Amino acid sequence: MRLKTDGRWFVDDLGRKVLLRGVNLGGSTKIPTTPDGATHLSSEFIHHRDVSFVDRPFPLEEAEEHFSRLANWGFNTIRLLTSWEAIEHSGPKQYDHEYLDYFKNVVEIAGDYGFYVFIDPHQDVWSRMTGGDGAPGWTFEKVGLDLSTFADTGSAKIMQAHYPHKYLEMEWFMNYQRFAVATMFTLFFGSEDFAPEAKINGQSIQHYLQDHYTQAMVKIAEKIKDYDHVIGFDSMNEPHPGFIGIPDITQFPARTPPGLHFTPIDAIAAGGGNPRPAIWYSQELVWIKRKHVEVLNPRGISNWIDPDADIWKNHEVYEYTNDTLTTDHPDYFYQRPDGSPVNYFRDYLRPFAMKYINALRGTIPDAILFVEGHPEDPVLDWHRSDSQGVVNASHWYDSYTMFSKSYRSWFTIDVDREKPVFLPRNVNRYHLRQLLKRGKESDKIGIPTLIGEFGIPFDMNNKKSYRTGNFKDQINSLNHYYNYLDALQFHSTQWNYTSDNSNQWGDLWNMEDLSIFSRDQQLANWKDNLNSGSRALKGFCRPHPVAVSGNPVKWFYKFKSTVFHFNYENLPGETVVFLPDIVYPNPEIRLNTDIPFQFEDQYLYLDSRKVPEDFEITLRVKNRD
């Protein structure tokens, strides 16, 4: 089953072009099972070294149920989440072998159900201890930070410390600009340039952290190296530059989504134990407006274990004297030591990603690298002279839908221009323009585009669908998103499938509820119905080509009429198309040439061995009335 890349496509051993349509597994994998890491539960992370992620994404005894359901829905790919913390939480080089064995079993069972798998070492805003997930707690200690001070000083906004009274939905994302997260990413990617005097065991922080991160993933690779359905590894979920690339640390960020905003130098100084001002912005209709001033770290508590070991102060990034904050280097993170302007992807992310995939290929030689850039910038500065076997795995979400938890086909917010967009045709153009940016980055170097994450909040409109059972808005939004992917011929893995999702707590992480499945949507006889528990099933379970013997020209699906149209230039062989039962209980199949075909268990098999090469075959499917 192992695939290779060829231009914008994945190619199987028969030379067929394979479309990857998959799902992220799963949302609650971000948190430990022991102790229960659900983020609505209060925690001070005192025992962060003594945790277990075994049974994430689900207990092994449930694997057959969940993989059967996903296969029934037409997915052929799993973006399988793990995390650095899950593997190495106890301390440097102290690997959780029970978890590694469990993870191997999950991967093996996924192959039994016909899934391609690529591994995602997931992180959001660095770590659970800074409001997200990913890195183990000892990484803070190694650079000299006291993680117990983050919540009280505002250096990270953590749901476990603020829920339910002082935590907003999607507020976790704002941690990227806060001190703890920005510092850790800056040191991980660029300490040799920006904190050269800071060392761990005589080694640069950058190399120390990157080496431990990479070796943790090598441990995963060693466990699953013999499975051909494992096609590769993501480099890092939504890698962030931290402070790297900021032209002037004394200025506010250009974009102001709802939440608390402050300058980077204020964040740095507050982390050093100095109270600093910040401004709260709120959303009023379609506008973001300044509301009031707050104080970061009002009690003046240093986040550094030893306040005299403040890395940024010791590198003269800032000076705080007589309650006055100054800097002689507002462009400190914008210039490299030789004076040249920095390019985050070229100078920091790409060298890390190449070192990372080369280490993994020492165990799995033909592993594909699924690489992402800055989550807010789709630029992929990769070159043909760099490591090959690479996929652009950028993410895409509609920000208005995510932040408002509502869907309007006729309205969204253009986040690039910070302007409202009205009318369905303009919304569609805006969404396509965003996605095309990602495709153009891939086309420059001739690699596939796989949208590694996209999705919607299922708890739209104050969870109205859970009360009524009507998921119309969710179906319509997903239908539009998949229409874009079809038109652009992009591969994709939707976010997400969470086996223990609930209507009350969603994906168990930071009030997110994006799972296409929930136990709370299951009927009493769910064991006899694989579709039971689905949310907005008709929005994502739709016809599409799976493996094409030839060159796909175009395909599209009309939701209301159920018409599916597919054209491809033939290469004699077998082509496979997914036609789901929920759309086609009684399909009418038409072809523009007389070739044998077989329709079985939701899959259409077209035998074009007697059709001339390059002949354009047209398939049209519609449900009979």
N, C-alpha and C positions, 0 to 999 in steps of 0.2 A: 503493500500500500504506500510505501514511501514516495513522496512527490519531489519533483525538482521544479525550479522556476524557468520560464522561457518567455521573455518579454512581460506582458501584462498577465500572463496565465501561469497556473500550475499545471504540470504535465505528469500523467501517470505512466506506468511501465508499458502501456499499450499505445502511447503517443497521443492519448486523448487529452484535450484541454478540460481541466476540472475547475468547476466553480465551487469555491468554499462558501457555504452558507451555514453559519454556526451560531453558537451562543457562549457567553461567559458563564463559567461554573466555579463558584457562585458568589453571591453577595455576602453571605455570612462567613465566607472563608477568611475574611479580614480579621476575625476575632477568634480568640481561643474558645475551646469547649470547656476546658478546666483551668481555672475557674470560669464560670459563665462570663464571657466578655461582652455581652450585649451592651451597647453604649448608653442605654437609658438607666443602667445600674451604676450606682455611685462607686467610684474606685479612685484610690490614690496611687495605684501601681506599685505598692510597696513590694509585692511578690512577683514582679515582672519577669524574674528569671525562672520562676517555678510555674510554668504554664504548659498546656498541651493543646495542639491543633489536630490531634487524631479525631477522626469523624468529620472533618471539614473537607469536602462539601457535604458529606452525608455518611452515616454508618454504612459499612460494607454490606450489611444485610438488606439495605434499601437500594443498592446500586442497580440491581436488575430492574426494579420499578422505574427509577428515574431515567436510566439510559434507554429503556424501552419506550418511554413516553417521548423523549427527545427525538429518537429515531422515527417514531410514528409521525412526528410533526415535520419531518423532511430535513432536519439538520444533519449535516455530515461532518461537522467540525466542532471541536471543543477547545475554547481558550481556557485552559485549566489553571486556575489560580493557585499559587502558593505564596509564601512570603519569607523573607530573610529571617524574621522573628520565629516563624514556625520551625525553621531548620536549626537555628543557632541561638536560641533565646537564653540558654543557661550561662553563656559566656563565650569568649573567643575560642574557636575550634572545639567547643563542646556541642556536638551535633546530636540531635534528637533521633536516634536510630529507630525507635518505635514509630515515629511519624514518617520517616523515610520509607520504612517497610509498608506502612499503610498507604502512602502516596503511590508506591509502585503497584499495589493491588488495584487502586482506582484506575490507574493508567491501563493496566492489563485488561480490566473489565471493559473499559471504553473501547478498546480494540476488538473485543469479542462482539460488540454491537456495531462494528463497521465505522467507527469514528476516526477521523484524523485528529491528532492532538498536538497543540503547541502549548508550551509552558509559559505562564506569565508570572514572573516574580513581582507581585503586586505591591504597590505603595500608594498612599495618598497622604499628602503633607507630612511625609517622612515616616511617621510612627504613630502607634496608638497613643503614646505618651505626649504627642503634640496634636491630638485631635483627629488622627487618621488611622493609618495602619502601615505595616511594612517592616521598618528596621527595629532590631531589638533595643531594649532600654539601655544596655551597657554601652551602646555607641555614644550616648550623651556623656556618660562618666569618663569615657576614654578621651574626649576632647575637653573635659573639665567643666561640664555643665551639670547643675543640680536639677534633675527633672521634677523634683518635688516642689519647685518654686514656680513652675511655668504658669499654672492656673491663677495663682494669686497675683502675679505681676503683669498679667496680660500678654506674656510672651508666647502664649498659645491659648486658643479658645477651645476648651475640652468639654464635650457634652457630659461626660461622666462627672464633672465638677459643677456644671451649671444647670443641668436639666432638673425640673421642667420650667423654671421661672426666667432664666436668663440665657436661653439658647434658641436661636432662630433656625428655621429650616435652611439648608445649604450654607450655613455660616461656617462650616468646616473649611470650605474652599478658601476663605479669607485668611486662613493660617499661612498661606504661602508668603504673605507679606510680613508676617509677624517674626519676631526676633529668632525664636528657637528654630523654626523650620528654615528660614532663609539662611541662618548661620550654618546649619548642618549641610544643606545642599551646596553652599559656597565652598565649604571645606571639603566635601566629598568630591566635587568636580575640579576645584581650583585652588586648594590650599598652597600648592607649590608656588603659585604666582601671587596669591593674596595674603597668605599667612605662612611665609617660608620659615619663620623661626619656630613655629609650633610643630612639635614632634610627638609621636607615640612610639615608645621603645626605640628611639633614635631614627624612626622612619617618618616620612611626611604623612600627615593625616590623610591626605588624598590617596596615597598608595596603600596605606594601612586599611582604610575603610573599603576601597575598591577591591583589594585583594581578598578580604574576608567575604564581601558580598559575592564575588565571583566564585570563590571556593565553595561557598554554601550551595550555589547552583550546580557546581561540578558534582557535588554529592548527589544531587537529584539525577544528573545525567548518568552517573555511574549505576544508579538503580534501574534506569529505564532504557539503557543503551541497546538492548536486544530487541526492542519493539519497533517494527518497521512503520507502524502507524504514527509514531512520534516524529513529526516533521520538523520541529525546531523550537526555538526559544525567543520570547520577547526579551529585549534588553533591559527595560525597566518601564513600568507603567507610569506614564505622564511625568517624565523626568523634568525637574524644574531647575532653573539656573540660580535660584536664591538671589543674592545681590549682584551676581555677575552680569555685566552688560548695562547696568543702570548708569546713564550719562551723568546724573547729578543727584547725589544722595540727599541733598537739602530740599529737593522738590517733591511734591506729591505725585503719586502715580497718575498717568494720563486717564485711565479708566476708573470710574467710581461706581461700582455696583453697590447695592445696599449694604450697610455695615459700617464698621469703624475704620477710619483712614488716618494715616500718619506718614510722615516722611521716613525714608529708610534710616537716616541718621538718628531720628527720634527713636525708632525701634531699637537701634544698636545701643544708644545711650541708656534707654530704659532697661535693656537687658543687663547693662552694667550697674544697675542700682540707682538710676536717676529718674525721678518723676518727669514725665514729658506730656505735652498736650496732644490730643487726638480729636478728630471731628467725626461725629456720627451723621451718616447719610441714610435717608429712608426713601422708599419708592412711593410716589403719589401719582396714581394713574400710570402714565407712561414716562414720567419724569423722575429723576433722582435728585433729591433736594437736601441741602445742608440743614441739619436740625439743631445740633447743640455740640458743645465742647465737653470732652471727658478728659480724664488724666490717666495716662499709662503708668503703671507701677507707682501708685500714690504713696505707698509706704517705703519706697526706695530700697527694695530687697534685690540684691544682686543674684543673677542666675548662675554666676560662676561659683563653683565650689570654693575656690580661693579667689576673692575679688581682685587680688593683685595679679592673677593670671588671666585677666580679661584680654583675650586674643586681639580684639579690634583696637582696644586702647593701646596695647603694647606695640601694635603695628602702626600707631599714630593715625588711625582712621578718624578719631575724634578726640577732643579734649573737653573736659567738663571742670570748670573752675569757677568758684563763687557763684554757683547756680547759673552759669553761662555756658552754653554748648557752642563749640566752634570746631571747624575743620579747615585744614590747609589743603585738603585733597578731596574736594567734592566729586571728582571723577575717579576716585580710587579704584572702583570696580569696573571702570570703563577702559582702562589702559593696561596693557600687559607690561611686564618689567622693561621691555625694550622700547616702550612708548607707543606701540602700535595699538589701534583700537581692537577691542576683543570681539570675537564672533563666537557666541556660546556653542553653537553646534559644531563649527569647524574646529575650534581650539580645545574644547573640553568634552563635549558629548561624544563626538565621533571617535577620538582616540580611546575613550573608555569603552565604547561599544565594540570597537575592533579588538581590543585586548580581551574583552569578555567573550566574544564569539570564538576567537582563536583558542581560548582556554577550553571552551565547551567542545570544540571540534577535535580536541585531543582525545575526547572520549567518544563523541558521535561525529565522525568526520564530515558527513554531508548535512549536518544540521543547518536549517534555514534560520537566518536572523530576522526577526520581526522588530523593526526599529521605529521608535517614535521620537519626535522632536519636542520642543517646548509646547505644552498643552494649549497655549494661546497663540501659537505661531506655527503654521504647517510647513515652514521651510525645512527641506531635507537636503542638507549640504553634503551629499554623498557623491562619490565619483567612480567612474568605471575602473579606475586603478586601485580602488579600495577593495576590501573583501567582497566577494560576490556571493550569490545565493542570499539576497537581501529582499525584504518586503517592506514597503511603506505601510506601517500599521497605525496611522494616525487615527484620532478619535474625532467624532462630530456629534454635537448636541445642539438643539435649538435652545438658546439661553432663556428666552422668554418662557417657554413651556416648562423648563426645569425650575426656574425661580418662582414662577407664579403658580405652578401646578395646575395649569389650565391649558387648553388647546383651542386655538381659533384659526381656522383655515384662511381667514381673511386678515389676520393681524399677527405681527411679531415685532421684535426690536432688532434693528441692524446694530450689532455690538461694535462693528468696525467704525461706523459713523455716529453711533449713539443717537439714532433717529428711529422713529416708528415707521413701520412698513404696513401699508394698507392694501387690500384687495388680494384675492387668492393668486392671481397671476404674478403679482409682484412678490408675494411671499415665496412662491415656487421659484421665481428667478433668483431671489436672494439665497435660498437654500442651495440651489444648484450652483450658484457662484461660489459659495463656501466650499462645497464638495469638489468643484472643479479645481480649486486651488490645490487641493491635496493630490488630485490626479495629475495635474501638470508637473508637480514636483517628481512624481514617479516616472512620467513619460520622458523627462529630461535625461534620465539615466537608464530607462528601459526596464523597469521592474514592476511587479504587481502592486496594486493598491488594495489593501484590505482595511476597511473601516473597523478597527479593533474594538471600538465601543460606540454605540449609539443606542438610544432608547428613550423611554418616556416614564414619567411618574404615573403609576396606576392609581394612586390615591388622589386623582384630580378632583377639583371642585368639592373640597372637604369630604372626600371619600364617598361621594354620592353613589358611585357604581357599586360599592359594597352593600349599600342599602337596597338598591333597585335591581341589581343584576344586569344592568344595561351598560355595556362598555363601548358605546357608539363612538365617543370622542377618541378613545384609545385606539379603536380599530381604524378610524379615519386617519389619525396621525401616522400610525405605523404603515398603513397602505400608501400614504404619500411618500414616506421615507423609503420604502422598498421600491416604489416606482422610480425614485432617483437612482437607487443602486442598480436597478435593471437597465435604465437608460445609459448609465455610465459604465456598465459592465464591471462594477466593483465587487470584490469579495467582501465578506462581512462576518462579524461575530457580535450579535446583539447583547447588550447588557440588560438583564441577566436572568439566570435561573437559580433561585434560592430555595432549597428543599424545605427549609424550616421557616419560610416567610409566613407572616400572619397579617391580617388586616389591621391589627392594633399596632404592632411594632415594625411592620414592613420587613426590610432585609436585616434587621437587628443592628444596623449601623447608621448613626447620625441622622435618623429620621428619614432615610431614603427608602423608597418602596417602588422599585423598578422591576420586580420579578414577574416573569410571564406565567408563573405558577404560584399557587398558594394552597395550603391545606384547607384554608377557610373558604375556598371556592369549590371544594370537592363535595360531591353528592354522597348520599348514604351508600350507594352501590358503586363507589368509585373503583373498586378492584376489578370490575367488569368493563370499565370504560377508561381507556388511556387518556382521553381528552378531559376527563373530569379533573378539576383543579386548574384548568387553563384560564388565562385572562386575555381577553381580546384575541382569541385564537385565529379568527379569520383575518386579522391584521398582519400576522407574520407567517401563518401556514398557507402558502400560496404556491402556484406552479412556477417552476424554474428549470432550466437545463442543469444537469448534474455532471455528466461527462460527455464531451462532444468529440466525435471522430471527424475532425475538420476544423473550420474556422467560424466561430460564431459571428454573425453579422449584426443581428439585433433581436431583442425579444421584449415583449411587453404584456401586461396583464390588465384587463379592464374589470375592475372589481364588481360593478353593478351587473354587467352583462355576462360575466364569467369567461369572456373571450381571452384565450391565451394564444399569442402569435409568436412564432420562433422561426428565424431564418438562419441557415448556416451553409457554408461552402463545404461540400462533402470531401472527406477522405475515406475511402472504403473501409468500413468497420461498423462497430456498434455504438450508437448514441443512446444515452439514458436521460430521461426527463421525469421529473417528479410532478405527479398530478394528484393532489390530496383528495381524499374521499369527501372531506367536508365541503369542497368546492364542486367536485365532480362525482356525485353518486351514480350518474349515468352519462358518461362522457361521450360526446360525438367527436371523433378523431378524423381529421381530413389532412391529406398530404397531396402535394402537387406532382407526385410521381408514385408509381406502383411499386412499393417495397414492402417486404414482410415486416410486421411489427407484432409485439406482444404486450399486453397490458396486465400487470399482475401486482397485487399488494401495493398499489398507489404509484407504481413505476411503469413508464412506457419505454420499451426497448425497440429501437429502430435499427434494422439490419440493412445497411447501405452498401454491402460488399459488391453488389452488381450494378451500382450506380457509378457513372464516370466521376473521376476526380474533378474537383472544383465545381461540379454541378451544384447550383444553389437549391437546397431542399427547403421547402416551406411547410411548416406544421401549423395547423389551426385546430384548437380544441375549444369546445363549448359544451356546457351542460345541456342535455336534451330536456326540453320542457316536459 
